[in-house]
C-alpha cells in the first residue's frame, strides 16, 4: 500500500524523532482509512490546488515538472502567456510572480532537470524547442535566468512532440526529442548550456507517434525510444568523454507481442539501475497493459508487466520515481468507463522496495476520480529515505491536482 501523507509541509531532510513518531501514527491511521474507503465507498471528486488557462498543463508523458530545492517543492507549468513557476508553501501553492519573468517567453510543455541551485528546462511548443537555464538566488527571491535561451525553431517537417533533458557527470547537458520520424539528441558544448551541438540522429524510420526519453546513468547518458513500426523499444548509450556524435550500438530492450507504445518515463536508482515505465499495446482484457523496463548496471534488460486492463478501467500514462536507498514509486492514470480519456479518471500508485520490483500488489488511489484527470508528473531526482513525494496531475480545464505520498521505509505496503 502506498500511504498518502496528511502533512502538507514536505521536509526532505532527516526528520526529528518526535516528528517521525507522530507522522507514523497518523500515516498508519490514514492508510487504514484509505484501505476501507477504497474498498467500500465510491471515490469523492478531487479538488484542484490551482488552475491555469491551458488544458492538461502537466503533460507530457516522459517529462518531469516537479523538483525540491531549499526546503520547498516547485513546479514549472505552461500558460497562454508562457510558463510559470509555482512554489509549494505550508499554506498551499503560490505563483512566484516577483521572479516569473525568466520563463514567461518560454512556451509549451517542459521537462525540468534540477540541481541544488540551478534548473534546466526544455520546453516544446508548436513553434520551437527551447532550453533555458536558471539559478536560484541566495536572497531567497527565486530563480533568475543564468544564460540566454537556446531556441531551435521547427520546420514544417521537423515538428517535435516532446523532449526531455538531463546532465551527465562531465557537466554537459543533453536534450533528446523526436522529429521527422527519427530520434535526435543535442549536447551542450560547455557547462553553462549556452552553446549546443547540431542535431545528432540516434534512431530512424520510427512512426510519427513515437517518442524518446533521456536519463543520466553512471558513466554517461542513455536514450530509450519506442518504435511502433518495428514493435520494439530501443536504447543507446553515450560514454562520458566520447565525442557527442559517438554513441554505442542500438540495443533491443523488448520486441514483439505488441510491446511498443509511445508512453515512456524514466528513473535511476542510487545503484545506477535505470527503470522505464512504459505502456504496451496488448489491449487485452485481464492482461497487464503497462510494463516496467529495468536496465541493470551491467547493461542487461528485464521487463515486469503490471496494471491489468479491465472492462471498467484502463491504466495509462505511467511514470516511475526512484526512492532511496532502493525503491520505486510507480504511478499512472486509471481511465474510467469508456475507451480512452472519456470517462471519470483517477491517479493510482504502487510502492515497490528492494532490488527486484514487486508489482503484484493492488494499486492505491492517490488522486480521487474526476472528469478527464490525467498526466501525473513528479521529479527526476531520487526521493530521500524517510521523505515524501509530491505528484501533480491536471485536467482539460487546466485544473491542477496534487498528491503527497510518504515513501519512508516504515510505511507498510502490500
C-alpha positions as CSV (number, residue, x, y, z in Angstrom):
1,X,0.0,0.0,0.0
2,X,1.2,3.5,-0.7
3,X,0.4,5.9,2.1
4,X,-0.8,9.4,1.3
5,X,0.7,11.7,3.9
6,X,-1.7,14.2,5.6
7,X,1.0,16.8,6.2
8,X,1.4,19.5,3.6
9,X,4.8,20.5,4.7
10,X,7.2,18.2,2.9
11,X,10.6,18.4,4.5
12,X,13.1,16.2,2.6
13,X,15.9,16.4,5.3
14,X,16.2,13.9,8.1
15,X,13.2,14.2,10.4
16,X,13.4,14.6,14.2
17,X,12.4,11.6,16.3
18,X,9.2,13.2,17.6
19,X,8.1,14.2,14.2
20,X,8.7,10.6,12.9
21,X,6.6,9.1,15.8
22,X,3.7,11.5,15.3
23,X,3.8,11.2,11.5
24,X,4.0,7.4,11.6
25,X,0.9,7.2,13.8
26,X,-1.0,9.5,11.5
27,X,0.1,7.6,8.4
28,X,-1.0,4.2,9.8
29,X,-4.4,5.5,10.7
30,X,-4.8,7.2,7.3
31,X,-3.6,4.1,5.5
32,X,-6.2,2.0,7.2
33,X,-8.9,4.6,6.4
34,X,-7.9,4.7,2.8
35,X,-8.0,0.9,2.5
36,X,-11.5,0.8,4.0
37,X,-12.8,3.8,1.9
38,X,-11.3,2.4,-1.3
39,X,-12.9,-0.9,-0.9
40,X,-16.3,0.1,0.4
41,X,-17.1,3.6,-0.9
42,X,-17.1,5.4,-4.2
43,X,-14.3,8.0,-4.5
44,X,-15.0,11.6,-4.0
45,X,-14.1,14.1,-6.7
46,X,-10.6,15.6,-6.3
47,X,-10.2,19.3,-5.6
48,X,-7.7,21.3,-7.6
49,X,-4.9,23.2,-5.8
50,X,-4.7,25.9,-8.6
51,X,-5.9,26.4,-12.1
52,X,-4.1,27.5,-15.3
53,X,-5.6,28.8,-18.6
54,X,-4.3,25.9,-20.8
55,X,-5.7,22.3,-20.9
56,X,-3.6,19.5,-19.4
57,X,-0.7,21.6,-18.1
58,X,1.1,18.6,-16.5
59,X,1.6,16.8,-19.8
60,X,3.7,15.2,-21.5
61,X,4.3,11.6,-20.7
62,X,8.2,11.4,-20.5
63,X,8.6,14.8,-18.7
64,X,9.2,15.7,-15.1
65,X,7.8,19.0,-13.9
66,X,8.4,18.9,-10.1
67,X,11.5,19.4,-8.1
68,X,12.6,20.0,-4.5
69,X,15.0,22.7,-3.5
70,X,15.7,24.9,-0.5
71,X,13.0,23.2,1.6
72,X,10.2,23.7,-0.9
73,X,8.6,21.9,-3.7
74,X,8.5,23.7,-7.1
75,X,6.9,23.2,-10.5
76,X,7.1,24.9,-13.9
77,X,3.9,24.7,-15.9
78,X,2.6,26.3,-19.2
79,X,0.1,29.1,-19.6
80,X,-1.1,31.1,-22.6
81,X,1.4,33.8,-21.9
82,X,4.3,31.5,-21.2
83,X,5.4,29.2,-18.4
84,X,5.0,29.9,-14.7
85,X,7.0,28.8,-11.7
86,X,4.9,27.8,-8.7
87,X,6.2,27.2,-5.1
88,X,4.5,24.9,-2.6
89,X,4.4,26.7,0.8
90,X,2.9,25.4,4.0
91,X,-0.3,27.2,3.2
92,X,-0.5,26.0,-0.4
93,X,0.8,26.8,-3.9
94,X,1.8,30.3,-4.9
95,X,2.8,31.7,-8.2
96,X,6.2,33.3,-7.9
97,X,5.2,36.5,-9.7
98,X,8.1,38.5,-8.4
99,X,10.6,36.4,-10.4
100,X,8.4,34.8,-13.1
101,X,9.9,36.8,-16.0
102,X,12.7,34.2,-16.7
103,X,10.1,31.8,-18.2
104,X,7.3,34.0,-19.5
105,X,8.6,33.8,-23.0
106,X,9.1,30.0,-22.6
107,X,6.1,28.4,-24.3
108,X,5.0,24.8,-24.3
109,X,5.2,21.8,-22.0
110,X,8.5,21.5,-20.3
111,X,10.8,18.9,-18.7
112,X,12.9,20.0,-15.7
113,X,16.4,18.8,-14.6
114,X,17.1,20.3,-11.2
115,X,20.3,20.7,-9.2
116,X,20.6,22.3,-5.8
117,X,20.8,25.9,-7.1
118,X,20.2,25.5,-10.9
119,X,17.4,24.2,-13.1
120,X,17.4,23.3,-16.8
121,X,14.1,23.5,-18.5
122,X,13.4,22.1,-22.0
123,X,10.0,23.1,-23.5
124,X,8.2,22.1,-26.7
125,X,5.7,24.5,-28.2
126,X,4.0,24.5,-31.6
127,X,6.9,26.6,-33.0
128,X,10.1,25.7,-31.2
129,X,12.2,23.5,-28.9
130,X,13.7,25.8,-26.2
131,X,16.2,25.3,-23.3
132,X,16.6,27.8,-20.5
133,X,19.0,27.6,-17.5
134,X,18.0,29.4,-14.3
135,X,19.9,29.9,-11.0
136,X,18.3,30.1,-7.5
137,X,19.1,33.4,-5.8
138,X,20.8,33.5,-2.5
139,X,18.4,36.1,-1.1
140,X,15.6,33.5,-1.5
141,X,13.7,35.6,-4.1
142,X,13.6,32.7,-6.5
143,X,15.2,31.8,-9.9
144,X,16.9,34.1,-12.4
145,X,18.0,33.3,-15.9
146,X,21.6,32.3,-16.0
147,X,22.2,32.2,-19.8
148,X,20.3,33.2,-22.9
149,X,17.8,30.6,-24.0
150,X,18.7,28.1,-26.7
151,X,15.8,28.2,-29.3
152,X,15.5,25.8,-32.2
153,X,12.5,26.7,-34.5
154,X,10.7,23.9,-36.2
155,X,10.4,23.4,-39.9
156,X,7.2,22.1,-41.4
157,X,8.5,18.5,-41.3
158,X,10.5,18.9,-38.1
159,X,7.8,19.4,-35.5
160,X,8.6,17.8,-32.1
161,X,6.0,16.1,-30.0
162,X,8.0,16.1,-26.7
163,X,11.5,16.4,-25.3
164,X,13.4,15.6,-22.1
165,X,16.7,17.0,-20.6
166,X,19.4,15.7,-18.4
167,X,23.0,16.4,-17.4
168,X,26.0,14.0,-17.5
169,X,28.8,13.7,-14.9
170,X,31.1,15.9,-17.0
171,X,28.7,18.8,-16.6
172,X,27.3,18.7,-20.2
173,X,23.5,19.0,-20.8
174,X,21.7,16.7,-23.2
175,X,18.3,17.1,-24.8
176,X,16.5,14.2,-26.5
177,X,13.5,14.6,-28.8
178,X,11.5,13.1,-31.7
179,X,11.3,14.8,-35.2
180,X,10.9,13.8,-38.8
181,X,10.1,10.2,-37.7
182,X,13.5,9.9,-36.1
183,X,15.1,10.2,-32.7
184,X,17.6,13.1,-32.0
185,X,19.8,14.5,-29.3
186,X,21.7,17.7,-28.8
187,X,24.6,18.2,-26.3
188,X,25.8,21.5,-24.7
189,X,29.3,22.3,-25.7
190,X,30.1,23.8,-22.3
191,X,28.9,23.7,-18.7
192,X,26.7,26.8,-19.0
193,X,24.3,25.4,-21.6
194,X,24.6,28.5,-23.8
195,X,26.0,26.7,-26.8
196,X,24.9,23.4,-28.3
197,X,25.8,20.8,-31.0
198,X,23.8,20.4,-34.2
199,X,21.2,17.6,-34.0
200,X,22.6,14.1,-33.7
201,X,20.4,11.3,-35.1
202,X,20.1,8.1,-33.0
203,X,17.1,6.3,-34.4
204,X,15.4,6.4,-37.8
205,X,12.2,5.3,-39.5
206,X,10.0,5.5,-36.4
207,X,6.4,6.3,-36.6
208,X,5.1,9.8,-36.2
209,X,3.6,8.7,-32.9
210,X,6.9,7.5,-31.3
211,X,8.8,9.4,-28.6
212,X,12.0,9.1,-26.6
213,X,13.5,9.9,-23.1
214,X,17.0,10.5,-21.9
215,X,18.4,9.7,-18.5
216,X,21.7,10.3,-16.7
217,X,23.5,7.0,-15.9
218,X,26.8,6.1,-14.3
219,X,29.5,6.8,-16.9
220,X,27.2,8.5,-19.4
221,X,23.7,9.1,-20.6
222,X,21.1,6.7,-22.2
223,X,18.3,7.3,-24.6
224,X,15.3,4.9,-24.9
225,X,12.6,5.2,-27.6
226,X,9.6,3.5,-28.9
227,X,9.3,2.2,-32.5
228,X,5.8,1.1,-33.2
229,X,6.6,0.2,-36.8
230,X,9.1,-2.4,-35.6
231,X,7.1,-3.2,-32.4
232,X,10.2,-2.5,-30.4
233,X,11.8,-0.5,-27.7
234,X,15.4,0.6,-28.4
235,X,18.2,2.0,-26.3
236,X,21.6,3.7,-27.0
237,X,24.3,4.7,-24.5
238,X,26.8,7.6,-24.7
239,X,30.0,7.2,-22.7
240,X,31.3,10.3,-20.8
241,X,34.3,11.8,-22.6
242,X,33.4,10.5,-26.0
243,X,32.6,13.0,-28.8
244,X,28.9,13.9,-28.8
245,X,28.3,12.0,-32.0
246,X,29.9,8.8,-30.8
247,X,27.2,6.5,-29.3
248,X,27.1,2.8,-28.6
249,X,25.2,0.4,-30.8
250,X,21.5,0.2,-30.7
251,X,20.2,-2.3,-28.2
252,X,16.8,-4.0,-28.3
253,X,15.1,-3.5,-25.0
254,X,12.0,-5.5,-26.0
255,X,10.4,-6.6,-29.2
256,X,7.3,-8.3,-30.5
257,X,3.9,-9.2,-28.9
258,X,2.7,-5.6,-29.2
259,X,5.3,-4.4,-26.6
260,X,5.7,-0.9,-28.1
261,X,3.7,2.2,-27.4
262,X,4.6,5.9,-27.1
263,X,4.5,6.0,-23.2
264,X,7.9,6.4,-21.6
265,X,9.1,7.8,-18.2
266,X,12.5,7.2,-16.6
267,X,14.1,7.0,-13.1
268,X,17.5,5.9,-12.0
269,X,18.2,4.4,-8.5
270,X,21.3,5.0,-6.5
271,X,23.0,1.8,-7.7
272,X,22.7,3.0,-11.3
273,X,19.8,0.8,-12.4
274,X,17.6,2.5,-15.0
275,X,13.8,2.0,-14.8
276,X,11.4,3.0,-17.6
277,X,7.7,2.9,-17.0
278,X,6.0,2.1,-20.3
279,X,2.6,1.2,-21.8
280,X,2.3,-1.7,-24.2
281,X,-0.3,-2.1,-27.0
282,X,-1.5,-5.5,-25.7
283,X,-5.0,-4.1,-25.1
284,X,-6.4,-7.5,-23.9
285,X,-8.9,-7.7,-21.1
286,X,-7.5,-9.2,-17.8
287,X,-3.9,-8.8,-19.2
288,X,-1.3,-6.3,-17.9
289,X,-1.2,-3.2,-20.1
290,X,1.8,-1.5,-18.5
291,X,5.4,-2.8,-18.2
292,X,8.4,-1.6,-16.1
293,X,11.6,-2.0,-18.0
294,X,14.7,-2.5,-15.9
295,X,18.3,-1.9,-17.1
296,X,20.8,-3.3,-14.6
297,X,24.2,-1.6,-14.2
298,X,25.7,-4.5,-16.3
299,X,23.5,-3.5,-19.2
300,X,21.0,-6.4,-19.0
301,X,17.3,-5.6,-19.5
302,X,14.3,-7.1,-17.8
303,X,10.6,-6.4,-18.2
304,X,7.9,-6.5,-15.4
305,X,4.3,-6.4,-16.6
306,X,1.7,-4.8,-14.3
307,X,-1.6,-2.9,-14.2
308,X,-4.3,-5.1,-15.7
309,X,-6.8,-3.8,-18.3
310,X,-10.4,-4.5,-17.1
311,X,-13.8,-3.9,-18.6
312,X,-14.2,-0.8,-16.5
313,X,-10.7,0.6,-16.1
314,X,-7.7,1.2,-18.4
315,X,-4.3,2.0,-17.0
316,X,-2.2,4.5,-19.0
317,X,0.5,7.2,-18.9
318,X,2.7,5.6,-16.3
319,X,5.6,7.3,-14.5
320,X,8.3,6.0,-12.2
321,X,10.1,7.7,-9.3
322,X,13.2,6.5,-7.5
323,X,13.3,6.3,-3.7
324,X,16.4,5.9,-1.6
325,X,18.1,3.6,-0.9
326,X,16.4,1.1,-3.3
327,X,12.8,1.6,-4.0
328,X,10.3,2.7,-6.7
329,X,7.0,4.6,-6.8
330,X,5.0,3.9,-9.9
331,X,2.0,6.0,-10.8
332,X,-0.4,6.0,-13.7
333,X,-3.8,7.3,-14.8
334,X,-6.7,4.9,-14.4
335,X,-9.2,5.7,-17.1
336,X,-12.8,5.1,-16.1
337,X,-15.6,3.6,-18.3
338,X,-15.2,4.4,-21.9
339,X,-12.2,3.8,-24.2
340,X,-9.5,6.4,-23.9
341,X,-9.9,9.5,-21.8
342,X,-13.6,9.9,-22.0
343,X,-14.7,8.9,-18.5
344,X,-14.0,9.7,-14.9
345,X,-10.3,9.1,-14.2
346,X,-8.1,8.8,-11.1
347,X,-4.4,8.6,-10.4
348,X,-3.1,5.3,-8.8
349,X,0.2,4.3,-7.3
350,X,2.3,1.3,-6.4
351,X,5.3,1.3,-4.0
352,X,8.0,-1.3,-4.5
353,X,11.0,-1.8,-2.3
354,X,14.2,-3.8,-2.9
355,X,16.3,-4.6,-6.0
356,X,13.6,-6.8,-7.5
357,X,10.4,-4.9,-8.5
358,X,7.3,-6.2,-6.7
359,X,4.3,-5.0,-8.8
360,X,1.7,-7.6,-8.0
361,X,0.2,-5.6,-5.2
362,X,-3.0,-3.7,-5.6
363,X,-2.5,0.0,-6.6
364,X,-3.7,2.7,-4.2
365,X,-5.7,5.7,-5.4
366,X,-3.6,8.8,-4.9
367,X,-5.8,11.4,-6.5
368,X,-9.6,10.8,-6.4
369,X,-11.7,10.4,-9.6
370,X,-12.5,13.5,-11.6
371,X,-13.5,14.1,-15.2
372,X,-10.5,13.9,-17.6
373,X,-7.9,13.8,-14.9
374,X,-4.6,12.8,-16.5
375,X,-0.8,13.2,-16.9
376,X,0.6,12.6,-13.4
377,X,4.1,14.1,-13.1
378,X,6.9,14.0,-10.5
379,X,10.6,14.8,-10.1
380,X,13.7,13.3,-11.8
381,X,15.9,13.1,-8.7
382,X,15.7,10.3,-6.2
383,X,13.3,10.8,-3.3
384,X,15.1,10.7,0.0
385,X,14.8,8.0,2.5
386,X,12.2,8.8,5.2
387,X,10.8,11.5,2.9
388,X,7.8,12.3,0.8
389,X,7.0,12.5,-2.9
390,X,4.8,15.3,-4.4
391,X,2.9,14.5,-7.5
392,X,0.8,16.7,-9.8
393,X,-1.9,15.9,-12.4
394,X,-4.3,18.0,-14.4
395,X,-7.5,18.0,-16.5
396,X,-8.8,19.5,-19.7
397,X,-9.9,22.7,-17.9
398,X,-6.4,23.5,-16.7
399,X,-7.1,22.4,-13.1
400,X,-4.0,21.1,-11.3
401,X,-4.3,18.5,-8.5
402,X,-1.7,17.2,-6.1
403,X,-0.9,14.0,-4.1
404,X,1.6,13.9,-1.2
405,X,2.9,10.3,-0.8
406,X,5.0,9.1,2.1
407,X,7.8,6.9,0.7
408,X,9.6,6.2,4.0
409,X,10.7,2.7,4.9
410,X,8.4,2.5,8.0
411,X,5.2,2.8,5.9
412,X,3.5,-0.6,5.5
413,X,2.6,-1.7,2.0
414,X,1.1,-4.8,0.4
